[in-house]
Amino acid sequence: MPRFLTLADVAEQLQLSAAATYALVRSGELAAIQIGGRGQWRVEETKFEDFIQRRYAATEQLLADSKAAHLPGTKTSAGPVDS
């Protein structure tokens, strides 16, 4: 894999639209640099891999939180603590 990826490359690998990929950059969630006279975006391979690892960690936390919310004796937004 080359050191830098275009947003089209990133979009293809993540199976996202170009607009969704650009939104990740604009939000700061995916680090990218703007280069050249036309201001084309590039994502460094290591930054892309870091992004993927952060998304895995966030997903694991989401699943853990969801699982904990469904355990007996756990308070949920749906009602009081089970007895």
N, CA, C and O atoms as a GROMACS GRO file, in nm:
protein
  332
    1MET      N    1   0.086  -0.118   0.000
    1MET     CA    2   0.000   0.000   0.000
    1MET      C    3   0.090   0.124   0.000
    1MET      O    4   0.190   0.128   0.072
    2PRO      N    5   0.056   0.225  -0.080
    2PRO     CA    6   0.137   0.348  -0.081
    2PRO      C    7   0.124   0.422   0.051
    2PRO      O    8   0.032   0.397   0.128
    3ARG      N    9   0.218   0.514   0.075
    3ARG     CA   10   0.216   0.590   0.201
    3ARG      C   11   0.090   0.674   0.213
    3ARG      O   12   0.032   0.685   0.321
    4PHE      N   13   0.047   0.735   0.103
    4PHE     CA   14  -0.071   0.822   0.105
    4PHE      C   15  -0.182   0.764   0.018
    4PHE      O   16  -0.157   0.708  -0.088
    5LEU      N   17  -0.304   0.778   0.066
    5LEU     CA   18  -0.423   0.733  -0.006
    5LEU      C   19  -0.507   0.853  -0.045
    5LEU      O   20  -0.511   0.952   0.028
    6THR      N   21  -0.572   0.846  -0.158
    6THR     CA   22  -0.670   0.948  -0.194
    6THR      C   23  -0.798   0.921  -0.117
    6THR      O   24  -0.815   0.813  -0.061
    7LEU      N   25  -0.887   1.019  -0.112
    7LEU     CA   26  -1.015   0.996  -0.046
    7LEU      C   27  -1.094   0.889  -0.122
    7LEU      O   28  -1.172   0.815  -0.061
    8ALA      N   29  -1.075   0.881  -0.253
    8ALA     CA   30  -1.142   0.776  -0.331
    8ALA      C   31  -1.091   0.638  -0.289
    8ALA      O   32  -1.169   0.543  -0.280
    9ASP      N   33  -0.960   0.628  -0.264
    9ASP     CA   34  -0.903   0.501  -0.216
    9ASP      C   35  -0.963   0.461  -0.081
    9ASP      O   36  -1.001   0.346  -0.060
   10VAL      N   37  -0.970   0.559   0.009
   10VAL     CA   38  -1.025   0.534   0.142
   10VAL      C   39  -1.172   0.493   0.131
   10VAL      O   40  -1.216   0.398   0.194
   11ALA      N   41  -1.247   0.567   0.049
   11ALA     CA   42  -1.389   0.537   0.031
   11ALA      C   43  -1.408   0.395  -0.022
   11ALA      O   44  -1.498   0.323   0.023
   12GLU      N   45  -1.325   0.356  -0.116
   12GLU     CA   46  -1.335   0.222  -0.173
   12GLU      C   47  -1.306   0.115  -0.067
   12GLU      O   48  -1.377   0.016  -0.057
   13GLN      N   49  -1.201   0.136   0.011
   13GLN     CA   50  -1.165   0.037   0.113
   13GLN      C   51  -1.270   0.024   0.222
   13GLN      O   52  -1.295  -0.085   0.273
   14LEU      N   53  -1.332   0.137   0.258
   14LEU     CA   54  -1.435   0.135   0.363
   14LEU      C   55  -1.574   0.107   0.306
   14LEU      O   56  -1.671   0.092   0.381
   15GLN      N   57  -1.584   0.101   0.175
   15GLN     CA   58  -1.712   0.084   0.106
   15GLN      C   59  -1.811   0.194   0.147
   15GLN      O   60  -1.926   0.167   0.182
   16LEU      N   61  -1.761   0.317   0.140
   16LEU     CA   62  -1.841   0.436   0.169
   16LEU      C   63  -1.847   0.522   0.044
   16LEU      O   64  -1.769   0.504  -0.050
   17SER      N   65  -1.939   0.616   0.044
   17SER     CA   66  -1.943   0.714  -0.065
   17SER      C   67  -1.829   0.814  -0.046
   17SER      O   68  -1.773   0.828   0.063
   18ALA      N   69  -1.798   0.884  -0.154
   18ALA     CA   70  -1.696   0.989  -0.146
   18ALA      C   71  -1.741   1.097  -0.047
   18ALA      O   72  -1.660   1.151   0.027
   19ALA      N   73  -1.870   1.129  -0.047
   19ALA     CA   74  -1.923   1.232   0.042
   19ALA      C   75  -1.910   1.191   0.189
   19ALA      O   76  -1.875   1.273   0.273
   20ALA      N   77  -1.937   1.064   0.218
   20ALA     CA   78  -1.925   1.016   0.356
   20ALA      C   79  -1.780   1.019   0.402
   20ALA      O   80  -1.751   1.051   0.517
   21THR      N   81  -1.689   0.985   0.312
   21THR     CA   82  -1.546   0.987   0.345
   21THR      C   83  -1.500   1.130   0.370
   21THR      O   84  -1.426   1.155   0.466
   22TYR      N   85  -1.542   1.222   0.286
   22TYR     CA   86  -1.507   1.363   0.304
   22TYR      C   87  -1.565   1.415   0.436
   22TYR      O   88  -1.501   1.497   0.502
   23ALA      N   89  -1.682   1.371   0.474
   23ALA     CA   90  -1.743   1.412   0.600
   23ALA      C   91  -1.658   1.364   0.718
   23ALA      O   92  -1.647   1.436   0.818
   24LEU      N   93  -1.600   1.246   0.709
   24LEU     CA   94  -1.511   1.197   0.815
   24LEU      C   95  -1.389   1.288   0.829
   24LEU      O   96  -1.343   1.314   0.940
   25VAL      N   97  -1.338   1.335   0.716
   25VAL     CA   98  -1.223   1.427   0.718
   25VAL      C   99  -1.265   1.562   0.777
   25VAL      O  100  -1.196   1.616   0.864
   26ARG      N  101  -1.376   1.616   0.730
   26ARG     CA  102  -1.423   1.747   0.778
   26ARG      C  103  -1.450   1.745   0.929
   26ARG      O  104  -1.425   1.844   0.997
   27SER      N  105  -1.500   1.634   0.979
   27SER     CA  106  -1.531   1.624   1.122
   27SER      C  107  -1.406   1.608   1.208
   27SER      O  108  -1.411   1.626   1.329
   28GLY      N  109  -1.294   1.575   1.144
   28GLY     CA  110  -1.170   1.552   1.218
   28GLY      C  111  -1.154   1.409   1.264
   28GLY      O  112  -1.053   1.374   1.326
   29GLU      N  113  -1.252   1.325   1.235
   29GLU     CA  114  -1.246   1.185   1.276
   29GLU      C  115  -1.138   1.110   1.198
   29GLU      O  116  -1.074   1.019   1.252
   30LEU      N  117  -1.117   1.147   1.072
   30LEU     CA  118  -1.015   1.087   0.988
   30LEU      C  119  -0.914   1.196   0.952
   30LEU      O  120  -0.948   1.293   0.884
   31ALA      N  121  -0.790   1.180   0.999
   31ALA     CA  122  -0.686   1.280   0.973
   31ALA      C  123  -0.645   1.276   0.826
   31ALA      O  124  -0.622   1.168   0.770
   32ALA      N  125  -0.636   1.393   0.765
   32ALA     CA  126  -0.596   1.403   0.625
   32ALA      C  127  -0.524   1.535   0.604
   32ALA      O  128  -0.535   1.628   0.685
   33ILE      N  129  -0.450   1.543   0.495
   33ILE     CA  130  -0.384   1.668   0.458
   33ILE      C  131  -0.433   1.710   0.320
   33ILE      O  132  -0.470   1.628   0.237
   34GLN      N  133  -0.432   1.842   0.300
   34GLN     CA  134  -0.471   1.896   0.171
   34GLN      C  135  -0.343   1.945   0.102
   34GLN      O  136  -0.269   2.025   0.159
   35ILE      N  137  -0.319   1.896  -0.019
   35ILE     CA  138  -0.194   1.930  -0.088
   35ILE      C  139  -0.221   1.971  -0.232
   35ILE      O  140  -0.328   1.945  -0.288
   36GLY      N  141  -0.122   2.034  -0.290
   36GLY     CA  142  -0.129   2.069  -0.432
   36GLY      C  143  -0.210   2.194  -0.457
   36GLY      O  144  -0.282   2.244  -0.370
   37GLY      N  145  -0.196   2.244  -0.579
   37GLY     CA  146  -0.265   2.366  -0.620
   37GLY      C  147  -0.416   2.355  -0.620
   37GLY      O  148  -0.487   2.454  -0.602
   38ARG      N  149  -0.465   2.235  -0.639
   38ARG     CA  150  -0.610   2.214  -0.639
   38ARG      C  151  -0.663   2.166  -0.505
   38ARG      O  152  -0.781   2.134  -0.492
   39GLY      N  153  -0.575   2.160  -0.405
   39GLY     CA  154  -0.617   2.124  -0.270
   39GLY      C  155  -0.671   1.983  -0.257
   39GLY      O  156  -0.772   1.960  -0.190
   40GLN      N  157  -0.605   1.888  -0.320
   40GLN     CA  158  -0.651   1.750  -0.312
   40GLN      C  159  -0.616   1.691  -0.175
   40GLN      O  160  -0.513   1.724  -0.116
   41TRP      N  161  -0.704   1.605  -0.126
   41TRP     CA  162  -0.688   1.546   0.006
   41TRP      C  163  -0.612   1.414  -0.004
   41TRP      O  164  -0.630   1.336  -0.098
   42ARG      N  165  -0.526   1.391   0.096
   42ARG     CA  166  -0.455   1.266   0.108
   42ARG      C  167  -0.459   1.220   0.253
   42ARG      O  168  -0.454   1.301   0.346
   43VAL      N  169  -0.469   1.089   0.271
   43VAL     CA  170  -0.472   1.029   0.404
   43VAL      C  171  -0.349   0.938   0.414
   43VAL      O  172  -0.331   0.848   0.333
   44GLU      N  173  -0.267   0.962   0.515
   44GLU     CA  174  -0.150   0.878   0.534
   44GLU      C  175  -0.196   0.739   0.579
   44GLU      O  176  -0.288   0.726   0.659
   45GLU      N  177  -0.130   0.637   0.527
   45GLU     CA  178  -0.168   0.499   0.558
   45GLU      C  179  -0.175   0.475   0.709
   45GLU      O  180  -0.268   0.411   0.758
   46THR      N  181  -0.077   0.526   0.783
   46THR     CA  182  -0.076   0.503   0.928
   46THR      C  183  -0.195   0.571   0.996
   46THR      O  184  -0.251   0.518   1.092
   47LYS      N  185  -0.235   0.688   0.946
   47LYS     CA  186  -0.352   0.758   1.001
   47LYS      C  187  -0.480   0.680   0.969
   47LYS      O  188  -0.572   0.674   1.051
   48PHE      N  189  -0.485   0.621   0.851
   48PHE     CA  190  -0.599   0.540   0.812
   48PHE      C  191  -0.610   0.417   0.903
   48PHE      O  192  -0.719   0.384   0.950
   49GLU      N  193  -0.498   0.350   0.927
   49GLU     CA  194  -0.498   0.233   1.015
   49GLU      C  195  -0.536   0.273   1.159
   49GLU      O  196  -0.608   0.200   1.227
   50ASP      N  197  -0.488   0.390   1.205
   50ASP     CA  198  -0.525   0.440   1.338
   50ASP      C  199  -0.676   0.463   1.346
   50ASP      O  200  -0.740   0.428   1.445
   51PHE      N  201  -0.732   0.521   1.241
   51PHE     CA  202  -0.876   0.545   1.235
   51PHE      C  203  -0.953   0.414   1.248
   51PHE      O  204  -1.049   0.404   1.324
   52ILE      N  205  -0.910   0.313   1.173
   52ILE     CA  206  -0.977   0.183   1.178
   52ILE      C  207  -0.969   0.124   1.318
   52ILE      O  208  -1.069   0.072   1.369
   53GLN      N  209  -0.854   0.131   1.382
   53GLN     CA  210  -0.839   0.078   1.518
   53GLN      C  211  -0.928   0.153   1.617
   53GLN      O  212  -0.987   0.091   1.706
   54ARG      N  213  -0.938   0.286   1.602
   54ARG     CA  214  -1.028   0.364   1.690
   54ARG      C  215  -1.173   0.322   1.670
   54ARG      O  216  -1.250   0.315   1.766
   55ARG      N  217  -1.212   0.295   1.546
   55ARG     CA  218  -1.350   0.252   1.520
   55ARG      C  219  -1.377   0.114   1.579
   55ARG      O  220  -1.486   0.089   1.631
   56TYR      N  221  -1.277   0.024   1.572
   56TYR     CA  222  -1.293  -0.106   1.637
   56TYR      C  223  -1.311  -0.088   1.788
   56TYR      O  224  -1.398  -0.151   1.848
   57ALA      N  225  -1.228  -0.004   1.848
   57ALA     CA  226  -1.236   0.019   1.993
   57ALA      C  227  -1.372   0.080   2.030
   57ALA      O  228  -1.432   0.041   2.130
   58ALA      N  229  -1.419   0.174   1.951
   58ALA     CA  230  -1.548   0.237   1.978
   58ALA      C  231  -1.662   0.136   1.965
   58ALA      O  232  -1.757   0.138   2.043
   59THR      N  233  -1.652   0.048   1.867
   59THR     CA  234  -1.754  -0.056   1.849
   59THR      C  235  -1.753  -0.154   1.965
   59THR      O  236  -1.859  -0.193   2.014
   60GLU      N  237  -1.634  -0.194   2.008
   60GLU     CA  238  -1.624  -0.285   2.123
   60GLU      C  239  -1.686  -0.221   2.247
   60GLU      O  240  -1.757  -0.288   2.322
   61GLN      N  241  -1.660  -0.092   2.268
   61GLN     CA  242  -1.717  -0.023   2.384
   61GLN      C  243  -1.869  -0.014   2.373
   61GLN      O  244  -1.940  -0.034   2.472
   62LEU      N  245  -1.918   0.015   2.255
   62LEU     CA  246  -2.062   0.022   2.232
   62LEU      C  247  -2.128  -0.112   2.263
   62LEU      O  248  -2.233  -0.116   2.329
   63LEU      N  249  -2.068  -0.220   2.217
   63LEU     CA  250  -2.122  -0.353   2.243
   63LEU      C  251  -2.116  -0.389   2.391
   63LEU      O  252  -2.208  -0.449   2.444
   64ALA      N  253  -2.007  -0.352   2.457
   64ALA     CA  254  -1.994  -0.379   2.600
   64ALA      C  255  -2.098  -0.300   2.679
   64ALA      O  256  -2.159  -0.353   2.772
   65ASP      N  257  -2.118  -0.175   2.642
   65ASP     CA  258  -2.218  -0.092   2.710
   65ASP      C  259  -2.358  -0.148   2.687
   65ASP      O  260  -2.440  -0.150   2.779
   66SER      N  261  -2.386  -0.193   2.567
   66SER     CA  262  -2.516  -0.250   2.534
   66SER      C  263  -2.541  -0.378   2.612
   66SER      O  264  -2.650  -0.401   2.663
   67LYS      N  265  -2.438  -0.460   2.621
   67LYS     CA  266  -2.450  -0.586   2.695
   67LYS      C  267  -2.472  -0.556   2.843
   67LYS      O  268  -2.555  -0.621   2.907
   68ALA      N  269  -2.399  -0.461   2.898
   68ALA     CA  270  -2.412  -0.426   3.040
   68ALA      C  271  -2.550  -0.370   3.070
   68ALA      O  272  -2.604  -0.393   3.178
   69ALA      N  273  -2.608  -0.298   2.976
   69ALA     CA  274  -2.739  -0.238   2.996
   69ALA      C  275  -2.849  -0.344   3.004
   69ALA      O  276  -2.956  -0.317   3.058
   70HIS      N  277  -2.822  -0.462   2.951
   70HIS     CA  278  -2.923  -0.568   2.951
   70HIS      C  279  -2.902  -0.672   3.061
   70HIS      O  280  -2.976  -0.770   3.068
   71LEU      N  281  -2.804  -0.650   3.148
   71LEU     CA  282  -2.782  -0.743   3.258
   71LEU      C  283  -2.883  -0.718   3.370
   71LEU      O  284  -2.921  -0.603   3.393
   72PRO      N  285  -2.926  -0.823   3.440
   72PRO     CA  286  -3.018  -0.805   3.553
   72PRO      C  287  -2.956  -0.712   3.657
   72PRO      O  288  -2.836  -0.718   3.684
   73GLY      N  289  -3.040  -0.627   3.714
   73GLY     CA  290  -2.993  -0.534   3.815
   73GLY      C  291  -2.930  -0.408   3.759
   73GLY      O  292  -2.878  -0.325   3.834
   74THR      N  293  -2.934  -0.393   3.630
   74THR     CA  294  -2.876  -0.276   3.565
   74THR      C  295  -2.986  -0.178   3.533
   74THR      O  296  -3.089  -0.214   3.476
   75LYS      N  297  -2.964  -0.054   3.568
   75LYS     CA  298  -3.062   0.050   3.541
   75LYS      C  299  -3.056   0.087   3.393
   75LYS      O  300  -2.949   0.110   3.337
   76THR      N  301  -3.173   0.092   3.330
   76THR     CA  302  -3.181   0.132   3.188
   76THR      C  303  -3.278   0.249   3.176
   76THR      O  304  -3.350   0.283   3.270
   77SER      N  305  -3.276   0.309   3.061
   77SER     CA  306  -3.368   0.421   3.039
   77SER      C  307  -3.512   0.373   3.026
   77SER      O  308  -3.605   0.454   3.033
   78ALA      N  309  -3.531   0.242   3.008
   78ALA     CA  310  -3.665   0.188   2.990
   78ALA      C  311  -3.741   0.171   3.122
   78ALA      O  312  -3.863   0.156   3.122
   79GLY      N  313  -3.669   0.173   3.232
   79GLY     CA  314  -3.740   0.151   3.357
   79GLY      C  315  -3.648   0.140   3.476
   79GLY      O  316  -3.528   0.166   3.465
   80PRO      N  317  -3.702   0.102   3.591
   80PRO     CA  318  -3.622   0.095   3.712
   80PRO      C  319  -3.530  -0.027   3.713
   80PRO      O  320  -3.538  -0.113   3.625
   81VAL      N  321  -3.446  -0.032   3.813
   81VAL     CA  322  -3.353  -0.143   3.831
   81VAL      C  323  -3.432  -0.269   3.861
   81VAL      O  324  -3.526  -0.266   3.941
   82ASP      N  325  -3.394  -0.381   3.797
   82ASP     CA  326  -3.460  -0.510   3.824
   82ASP      C  327  -3.431  -0.554   3.967
   82ASP      O  328  -3.324  -0.526   4.021
   83SER      N  329  -3.527  -0.623   4.027
   83SER     CA  330  -3.506  -0.673   4.163
   83SER      C  331  -3.478  -0.820   4.163
   83SER      O  332  -3.458  -0.879   4.270
   0.00000   0.00000   0.00000
